[in-house]
Amino acid sequence: GKKQIAAETVNQNSLHRMFAMGAAFPFSIRKRAEKGDSKLKLVYEAVKRGIQLTFFAIFIQHFYPYMLSSPQDIRAWLLAILCFAVLFPMFMRIPLKMPDWVHISIKVGAYIVAAIMLATTSYADGKTFSLFSSNIIILLLANMAIFGSILYIFTMHNRWMRLGILILLMAMIVGSTVDGSWTQSVFNYTPLPWMYRFDYLKYLFIVIPGSIAGEYLAEWMKAYQKETDDYATSPYRKMSIMLMILSVVIIISNLYGLYTRNLVVNLVFTVLLLLAGKCIFPRKVDGIALLWRKLFNAGAYLLLLGLCFEPFQDCIKKDPTTFSYFFVTSGLAFLALLFLSIVCDYFRCVKSTRFLVMSGQNPMIAYVVGDLLIMPLANILGIASLLSYFQHLFRSLWLDWLDILLQPLLHGGAALVRHGEGPLLFHFAELIAQLAVPQLGVDGAGSQIDLLRRGHHDRRGDAEAEQAAAAGKDIVVLKRVKRRKEDLHQSFISSSISPMSSPNRLSASSTGFVVLMSTPAPFSRSIGLLLQPPDRKPM
C-alpha cells in the first residue's frame, strides 16, 4: 500500500535521527532508572512518547499547504502557520514557573485545539481526515520510541541480550519471505495498520547500535568526568590526529567505492585502513582514548558486517532498505562519532561546533519549520519568488565554482591517464562530481559521470582510439536534458573529433546540464557505443 511505499523511501535524515535516538537512551531511560523509576513507569513513558509522535506525524501531514489546497492559497498558508504555533505548547518545556497542573492543562488544551483543527478542516481535492495520512519519517520515529525504548528498558544491563534479540529479528525478517510460513503471518499482521507494521521494526538495526554508542559515551563521561588533560601535552595528541584523518578517509572511500560499485577494491582498501587503525591504538589506553577504541572497534565490525552483507538482497540500497545499508551506515556513524568526539571533546572546539548542538536540541520543530512557517510566510509576503530567485542564483554560483574546480582536475587527470601516469587525479575529480552534482538537483548526474569514467578508463588499444589519438583531442559533449518524470532515465550524447584543444566546461541552464570535456583520446570504443551508461547494480 501507500504506507509501505512511503516507508521504503525514507531518506538518510531519518536514519541519523534514529541513531541519535538510540544514543540518547542511556542519558534518558537509564538515568531515570538509576533515579528509581520502575520499569513499568519507563514503559508507560515510552508508549506515551510514541503516541505523541504518532499524533505529531498525523497532525503536520494534514497541514502541509499542498494538502490543504491545490493550488495553494492564503487559507492554506495561514492554517500551516497556525499548525506550527500549536506545536509549541504541545512539545516544548515551558520555562515559566507554574504548578504542574497548569503545565498539563496547557498541553492538553493544545492537543484539543489540534484535534478540532483536524476535524473541521477541509482538504484539497475533496479529501477528508485520514489516520493513514501521516509523515512516514515521524511515524517511524514513533515506532522506534516505543519498541526501541522497551527493548532498551529490559536489556539496559545486558548488551548481549539486546544484540541477541536483533539476531532473532533478522531471522523473522528473512523467514517472512517464505510464502505460507508462520513468520510471514507474524510479519504481515498489524492491529493498527495506520500506526504499526512489523516491517518498521527493521530500523532497530539503527537504533540499537546507536544505544551502544550512547552507552560508550555515558561510561566515559561517568568515569572520566574530571578529565582535564591539555591536548597540547596529552600523549594521545598524535593518535587523535591520525584517527581524525583515518575516520574521514574511511567514510569518504566507502561512499565512493559503494557508489561506483568498485566492491572488491573498496573492501580491500577498507580492511587495510581498519587494520591501520587498530595499529594506531597502543595496548593500554584509558580516558578518552578508551572511548575512541570502543567506537572504532564497533564501527569497524559493523562496517565489515555491512560489506559482507552487500551481495545479499540485491546489493546495498536504501530503497528498499537492506541489511547491508543498516550495518554500513551504523558503522560509518560510529566513525563519525569518533571524529566528533576528537574535535569537540578532545580539542574542545566548542564554539565552532555549537550550531550542531543547537540544531539537535529542537529536532521536531526544526524538521517542520520550512514547510509550516518559512514558506507560508514567504508566500503571504509575496517574497517566495524572490527566495526562489536567490536559490537559483546560489545554485548557479555553486555550479560556477564547481566548474572552476573540476575543469583542471578532470582535464589534467584525463591527460595523466592517457600517458599512463595513473587515474588518481581523475578519480578525485570524479568523486567531487558525484558528491556535489546530485546536491544541485541535477537528475541522473551519476549516470553521466559513469559515461565519463567509461570514456576515460576503457582504452584498450582499439584502432578507433589510436585513430582518434592521432587526430588529436576528442571533444565529448554530454548533455543531460531535464525532462518530465517519465523521461528521467533518458539522455543523449553527441561527439565530434577535433585537432584543436578545447577547454572543459561545466554549466547548468534552463534546458539541462551540460559537460564539455577536452580529453586526449582515451577511448576504446566508438563514441556511438557510449549512448548507454555502464551496467551498475541499483543502489
C-alpha positions in Angstrom: 0.0 0.0 0.0 0.9 3.7 0.1 2.3 3.4 3.6 4.7 0.6 2.7 5.9 2.5 -0.4 6.5 5.6 1.7 8.4 3.5 4.3 10.7 2.3 1.5 11.5 5.9 0.5 12.7 7.0 3.9 15.7 9.2 3.4 19.0 9.4 5.2 17.8 12.1 7.6 15.5 9.6 9.3 18.4 7.1 9.8 20.7 9.6 11.5 17.8 10.7 13.7 17.2 7.1 14.7 20.9 6.5 15.5 20.8 9.7 17.7 17.6 8.5 19.3 19.3 5.3 20.3 22.3 7.2 21.6 20.1 9.2 23.8 18.6 6.1 25.6 21.5 5.8 28.2 21.1 9.5 29.0 17.3 9.5 29.4 16.0 6.0 30.2 18.9 4.6 32.1 19.4 7.8 34.0 15.7 7.7 35.1 16.1 4.0 36.1 19.1 4.9 38.2 17.0 7.5 40.0 14.5 4.9 41.0 11.8 4.8 38.3 10.3 1.4 37.8 10.3 -0.5 34.5 6.5 -0.2 34.3 6.8 3.6 34.6 9.5 3.7 32.0 7.4 1.6 29.6 4.5 3.9 30.2 6.6 7.0 29.3 7.9 5.2 26.2 4.4 4.4 24.9 3.2 7.9 25.7 6.1 9.4 23.8 5.4 7.1 20.8 1.7 8.1 20.8 2.6 11.8 20.9 5.0 11.3 18.0 2.3 9.5 16.1 -0.1 12.3 16.6 2.6 14.7 15.6 3.1 12.7 12.3 -0.6 12.8 11.5 -1.1 16.5 12.5 1.7 18.0 10.5 0.9 15.9 7.4 -2.6 17.2 7.3 -1.5 20.8 7.5 1.2 21.0 4.8 -0.1 23.7 2.4 -0.2 21.3 -0.5 -2.5 19.1 1.5 -4.9 21.9 2.2 -5.5 23.4 -1.3 -4.4 23.0 -4.8 -3.1 25.4 -5.9 -2.1 26.8 -2.5 -3.9 29.9 -1.2 -3.9 32.3 1.7 -6.1 29.9 3.7 -3.6 27.0 3.4 -0.7 29.2 4.4 -2.4 30.6 7.5 -3.5 27.2 8.6 0.0 25.9 8.2 1.4 28.7 10.4 -1.4 28.0 13.0 -0.3 24.4 13.0 3.3 25.4 13.6 2.2 27.6 16.5 0.1 24.9 18.2 3.2 22.6 18.2 5.0 24.7 20.8 2.6 24.2 23.8 2.4 20.5 22.7 6.1 19.6 22.8 8.1 22.4 24.4 9.1 22.7 28.0 7.5 26.0 29.2 10.3 27.8 31.1 7.9 29.7 33.4 7.5 28.6 37.0 3.9 27.2 37.2 2.2 24.4 39.1 2.2 21.0 37.4 -1.5 21.1 36.7 -1.1 24.3 34.7 1.6 22.7 32.5 -0.6 19.7 32.0 -3.6 21.9 31.2 -1.7 23.9 28.6 -0.5 20.7 26.8 -4.0 19.1 26.9 -5.5 22.3 25.6 -3.0 22.3 22.7 -4.0 18.7 21.8 -7.7 19.6 21.9 -7.1 22.6 19.6 -5.2 20.4 17.2 -7.9 17.7 17.2 -10.6 20.4 16.5 -8.4 21.7 13.6 -8.1 18.2 12.1 -11.9 17.5 12.4 -13.1 20.8 11.0 -10.6 21.5 8.2 -11.4 20.7 4.5 -8.6 19.4 2.3 -7.5 19.6 -1.3 -9.3 17.6 -4.0 -12.2 16.8 -1.6 -10.1 14.7 0.7 -11.0 14.2 4.3 -9.1 13.5 7.5 -7.5 10.1 7.5 -5.4 8.3 10.1 -3.4 6.8 7.2 -2.2 10.2 6.1 0.9 10.8 8.2 4.5 11.8 7.9 6.3 8.5 7.5 9.6 9.6 8.9 8.0 10.8 12.2 5.8 7.7 12.2 8.9 5.5 12.1 10.5 7.5 14.9 7.3 6.9 16.9 7.6 3.2 16.4 11.2 3.3 17.5 10.4 5.4 20.5 8.0 2.6 21.7 9.8 -0.6 20.6 13.3 0.6 20.8 12.8 2.1 24.3 11.0 -1.0 25.6 13.8 -3.2 24.3 16.4 -1.0 26.0 14.4 -0.9 29.3 14.6 -4.6 29.7 18.2 -5.0 28.4 20.0 -1.9 29.6 22.2 -4.1 31.8 22.7 -6.9 29.3 24.1 -5.7 26.0 24.5 -9.2 24.6 20.8 -9.9 25.1 20.0 -6.7 23.2 22.1 -7.9 20.3 20.6 -11.4 20.5 17.1 -10.0 20.1 18.4 -8.3 16.9 19.5 -11.6 15.6 16.0 -13.0 16.2 14.5 -10.1 14.5 16.8 -10.7 11.5 15.6 -14.3 11.4 12.0 -13.2 11.4 12.5 -10.7 8.6 14.4 -13.3 6.4 11.9 -16.0 7.2 9.0 -13.8 6.2 10.0 -14.1 2.6 8.8 -17.8 2.6 5.2 -18.0 1.4 2.8 -19.6 3.9 5.3 -19.6 6.8 4.3 -18.6 10.3 7.0 -15.9 10.2 5.2 -14.4 7.2 1.9 -14.4 9.1 3.5 -12.5 12.0 5.3 -10.2 9.7 2.1 -9.2 7.9 -0.1 -9.0 11.0 -0.9 -5.4 12.2 -3.6 -4.5 14.6 -3.2 -0.8 13.8 -2.2 -0.5 10.1 -2.1 3.3 10.2 0.4 3.2 13.1 2.4 0.0 13.1 3.8 -2.5 10.7 6.3 -5.3 11.6 8.4 -4.0 8.8 9.1 -0.8 10.7 11.0 -2.8 13.4 13.9 -3.3 11.0 15.0 0.2 11.9 16.0 -1.2 15.3 19.2 -2.2 13.4 19.9 1.5 13.5 18.6 2.4 17.0 20.2 -0.4 18.9 23.8 0.2 17.6 23.1 3.9 18.5 22.2 2.9 22.1 25.5 1.1 22.4 27.3 4.2 21.1 25.4 6.2 23.7 26.5 3.8 26.4 30.1 4.2 25.5 29.8 7.9 25.8 27.9 7.7 29.1 30.5 5.3 30.6 33.3 7.7 29.6 31.5 10.7 31.0 30.8 8.9 34.3 34.4 7.5 34.7 36.4 10.5 33.4 34.1 13.4 34.1 37.0 15.4 35.7 39.4 14.6 32.8 41.1 18.0 32.1 44.3 17.0 30.2 45.6 19.7 27.9 45.5 18.3 24.4 48.7 20.1 23.6 50.6 18.0 26.1 48.4 14.9 26.0 50.1 11.6 25.0 47.2 11.0 22.6 47.6 14.1 20.5 49.3 12.4 17.6 46.9 9.4 17.8 43.9 11.8 17.8 45.1 13.5 14.6 45.7 10.2 12.8 42.3 8.9 13.9 40.6 12.0 12.6 42.1 11.6 9.2 41.5 7.9 9.1 37.9 8.1 10.0 37.2 10.7 7.4 39.1 8.7 4.7 37.2 5.5 5.6 33.8 7.3 5.3 34.6 9.0 2.0 36.2 6.0 0.5 33.2 3.8 1.3 30.8 6.4 -0.1 32.9 6.5 -3.3 33.6 2.7 -3.6 30.0 1.6 -3.0 28.5 4.3 -5.2 30.8 3.4 -8.1 30.4 -0.3 -7.4 34.1 -0.9 -7.0 33.2 -3.5 -4.4 36.4 -5.6 -4.2 38.7 -2.6 -4.3 36.6 -0.9 -1.6 36.6 -4.0 0.6 40.3 -4.4 0.4 41.0 -0.7 0.9 38.6 -0.6 3.9 40.2 -3.7 5.5 43.7 -2.2 5.2 42.5 1.1 6.7 40.8 -0.6 9.6 44.0 -2.7 10.2 46.0 0.5 10.2 43.5 2.0 12.7 44.0 -1.0 15.0 47.7 -0.4 14.9 47.3 3.2 15.9 46.0 2.2 19.4 48.6 1.2 22.0 47.8 -1.9 24.0 46.8 0.0 27.1 44.7 3.1 26.8 42.5 5.0 29.3 40.4 8.1 29.4 39.1 9.4 26.2 41.4 7.2 24.2 39.5 4.1 25.6 36.3 5.7 24.3 37.9 6.1 20.9 39.0 2.5 20.8 35.5 1.3 21.7 33.9 3.5 19.0 36.5 2.4 16.4 36.1 -1.3 17.1 32.3 -1.2 17.0 32.3 0.9 13.8 34.9 -1.4 12.2 32.8 -4.5 12.9 29.5 -3.1 11.7 31.1 -1.7 8.6 32.7 -5.0 7.7 29.5 -6.8 8.5 27.6 -4.5 6.2 30.1 -5.0 3.4 29.8 -8.8 3.8 26.0 -8.4 3.5 26.4 -6.3 0.4 25.7 -9.0 -2.2 22.6 -10.1 -0.2 19.2 -8.5 -1.1 20.5 -7.4 -4.4 23.3 -5.1 -3.1 23.2 -2.2 -0.7 20.2 0.0 -1.1 18.1 2.4 0.9 15.0 1.9 -1.3 14.0 -0.5 0.0 16.5 -0.7 2.9 18.8 -3.7 3.2 20.8 -5.2 6.0 23.9 -4.0 4.3 22.6 -0.5 4.4 21.8 -0.7 8.1 25.2 -2.1 9.1 27.3 0.1 6.8 25.5 3.3 7.9 25.7 2.3 11.5 29.4 1.6 11.2 30.1 4.9 9.5 28.0 6.6 12.2 30.4 5.2 14.8 33.4 6.5 12.9 31.7 9.9 12.5 31.0 10.0 16.3 34.7 9.2 16.8 35.7 12.1 14.7 33.3 14.4 16.5 34.5 13.2 19.9 38.0 14.2 18.9 37.0 17.6 17.6 34.5 18.5 20.4 35.7 16.7 23.5 39.5 16.4 23.0 40.4 19.6 21.0 37.4 21.3 22.6 36.2 23.1 19.5 33.1 24.2 21.3 32.2 27.5 19.7 32.8 26.3 16.2 30.5 23.3 16.7 27.8 24.9 18.8 25.5 25.2 15.8 25.5 21.4 15.6 24.3 21.1 19.2 21.7 23.8 18.8 20.2 22.2 15.7 19.8 18.9 17.6 18.1 20.4 20.7 14.8 21.0 18.9 14.7 18.5 16.1 11.0 18.2 15.7 10.4 22.0 15.3 13.4 22.2 13.0 12.0 19.4 10.9 8.8 21.3 10.0 9.8 25.0 10.2 10.5 25.2 6.5 7.1 23.8 5.3 4.9 25.2 8.1 6.4 28.6 8.7 9.1 29.9 6.4 7.5 29.1 3.0 3.9 30.0 4.1 5.2 33.4 5.4 7.2 33.9 2.2 4.1 33.3 0.1 1.9 35.6 2.2 4.5 38.4 2.0 5.0 37.8 -1.7 8.7 37.0 -1.5 8.5 33.3 -2.3 9.6 34.1 -5.9 12.4 36.2 -4.5 13.6 33.2 -2.4 13.4 31.0 -5.5 15.5 33.6 -7.4 18.2 33.6 -4.7 18.1 29.8 -4.6 18.7 29.7 -8.3 21.4 32.3 -8.0 23.3 30.5 -5.3 22.9 27.3 -7.2 24.4 29.0 -10.3 27.2 30.4 -8.3 27.9 26.9 -6.8 27.9 25.5 -10.3 30.4 28.1 -11.4 32.8 27.2 -8.5 32.3 23.6 -9.3 33.2 24.4 -12.9 36.4 26.1 -11.8 37.3 23.2 -9.6 36.5 20.4 -12.0 38.0 21.8 -15.1 41.7 21.4 -14.3 41.2 18.2 -12.3 39.2 16.3 -14.9 41.3 17.6 -17.8 44.6 17.0 -16.1 43.5 13.7 -14.8 42.4 12.5 -18.2 45.8 13.5 -19.7 47.6 11.6 -17.0 45.5 8.5 -17.7 46.4 8.7 -21.4 50.1 8.9 -20.6 50.0 6.0 -18.2 50.5 8.1 -15.1 47.6 6.6 -13.2 43.9 7.6 -12.7 44.2 9.1 -9.1 43.6 12.7 -10.1 40.7 11.8 -12.3 39.2 9.7 -9.6 39.5 12.6 -7.2 37.6 15.0 -9.5 35.1 12.2 -10.2 34.4 11.9 -6.5 33.8 15.6 -6.2 31.4 15.5 -9.1 29.5 12.5 -7.7 29.1 14.1 -4.2 28.4 17.6 -5.3 26.4 17.4 -8.6 23.4 15.4 -7.2 23.1 18.0 -4.4 22.4 20.6 -7.2 19.2 18.8 -8.2 20.6 17.5 -11.4 18.8 14.4 -12.3 20.8 11.4 -13.4 24.2 13.1 -12.8 25.6 9.8 -11.6 24.9 8.1 -14.9 26.6 11.0 -16.8 29.7 10.6 -14.7 29.6 6.9 -15.4 29.9 7.8 -19.1 32.9 9.9 -18.3 34.5 7.1 -16.4 34.0 4.6 -19.2 35.3 7.1 -21.7 38.5 7.7 -19.7 39.2 4.2 -18.5 38.2 1.7 -21.1 41.0 2.4 -23.6 42.4 -1.0 -24.7 44.3 0.0 -27.9 41.4 -0.2 -30.3 42.0 1.1 -33.8 39.4 3.8 -33.4 41.1 5.0 -30.2 44.5 5.1 -31.9 43.0 6.9 -34.9 41.4 9.4 -32.5 44.7 9.9 -30.7 46.5 10.5 -34.0 43.8 13.0 -35.0 44.2 15.0 -31.8 41.9 15.6 -28.9 38.4 14.3 -28.5 35.7 16.7 -27.5 32.9 14.8 -25.8 29.7 16.6 -25.2 27.5 15.1 -22.5 24.1 16.7 -22.3 21.6 15.9 -19.6 18.2 17.4 -20.5 15.8 17.9 -17.7 12.6 16.1 -18.7 9.4 15.0 -17.0 9.4 12.0 -14.7 8.8 9.5 -17.5 11.9 10.7 -19.3 14.3 11.0 -16.4 16.3 7.9 -17.4 16.8 9.0 -21.0 19.8 11.1 -22.1 21.8 11.5 -25.2 25.4 12.1 -26.1 26.9 13.7 -29.1 30.5 13.9 -30.0 33.0 15.2 -32.5 36.7 14.9 -33.1 38.8 18.0 -33.3 42.6 18.5 -33.6 42.2 21.7 -31.6 42.3 21.9 -27.8 39.1 23.0 -26.2 38.7 24.0 -22.5 36.4 22.0 -20.3 33.1 23.5 -19.4 30.5 22.7 -16.8 27.3 24.7 -16.8 23.7 24.5 -16.0 20.9 26.2 -18.0 17.2 26.1 -18.2 17.4 23.3 -20.7 19.5 21.0 -18.6 23.0 20.0 -17.6 26.0 20.1 -19.9 29.5 18.8 -19.5 32.0 19.7 -22.3 35.2 17.6 -21.9 38.5 18.1 -23.7 40.3 14.8 -23.5 43.4 13.3 -25.2 41.6 10.5 -27.0 41.4 7.8 -24.3 38.5 5.9 -25.8 38.5 2.2 -26.6 35.2 2.2 -28.4 33.5 4.4 -30.8 31.5 7.2 -29.3 28.3 5.7 -30.6 28.6 2.8 -28.2 28.5 5.1 -25.2 24.9 6.0 -25.6 24.0 3.9 -22.6 25.8 4.2 -19.2 27.8 1.1 -18.0 26.0 -1.6 -16.1 25.5 -0.7 -12.4 23.5 -2.5 -9.9 20.8 -0.4 -8.4 21.6 1.5 -5.3 
